[in-house]
Amino acid sequence: MFRKSLLALPFLFSSAALAAKPTEFLQKQVLTVRSLIAEKAKSSDASSFDGKLMTVIEPVMEFDKLSERALRKHWPTLTPEQQKQFTETFRQLVFRSYLNRVDSAGDAYTIEYEGEEAKSRTQASVQAVAKTRKAEIELVFQLEKRGDTWVAEDVVIDEVSLTENYREQFNKIIADEGFAGLIKKMNDKLEKAGGPVKSAPLILAPAPVSEAAPASAAAPATK
């Protein structure tokens, strides 16, 4: 349940990158995550880094919009309390599954940034390929500018939208078991994955690696 939707998450998110272009923003995200992973691997209290990663992810993932898109037709039928319950459960489930992927992936991946396309002054997409030992994953990041930073509104993974993938699964569960059944399944999945995580203060050391984008990433992609 929910597996493919989370495949690319270890490559995505980190702290806000002030006034950065979309590709630069993503590069800084990856470097910050890798910095935390390196610190976690050396720490005697690795669990303390879970909250730090949560602190890094929350500002740049648009969970309210992701939640609404993931439920789409069901969203207006929910009470404000149910919407809040779903958004928080969804946030925790995505993060915990992401964290487990980070732990298993470590540094065993590379990313090639292939181009970016400005859709408007506040919206852009970035194309990339994530390479692991066993696979190559095509990624398209759908970003929106908020103030001096960018937030992720969706990610297309091997031509499958993250929110659409979730929506298909959620629709089936709601049809069979209702909203209460969906929340129960999500909470069960969350507990099996390690339970909720609380944000924690974050002080980053300098990133231990650099990952330069190809020259093609600096210019908008053409179609």
Secondary structure as GFF3:
##gff-version 3
##sequence-region A 1 223
A	DSSP	three_ten_helix	4	6	.	.	.	ID=ss1
A	DSSP	three_ten_helix	9	11	.	.	.	ID=ss2
A	DSSP	alpha_helix	22	42	.	.	.	ID=ss3
A	DSSP	alpha_helix	48	57	.	.	.	ID=ss4
A	DSSP	three_ten_helix	58	60	.	.	.	ID=ss5
A	DSSP	alpha_helix	63	71	.	.	.	ID=ss6
A	DSSP	three_ten_helix	72	77	.	.	.	ID=ss7
A	DSSP	alpha_helix	80	105	.	.	.	ID=ss8
A	DSSP	beta_strand	109	118	.	.	.	ID=ss9
A	DSSP	beta_strand	123	132	.	.	.	ID=ss10
A	DSSP	beta_strand	136	146	.	.	.	ID=ss11
A	DSSP	beta_strand	149	157	.	.	.	ID=ss12
A	DSSP	beta_strand	160	161	.	.	.	ID=ss13
A	DSSP	alpha_helix	162	193	.	.	.	ID=ss14
A	DSSP	three_ten_helix	215	218	.	.	.	ID=ss15
###
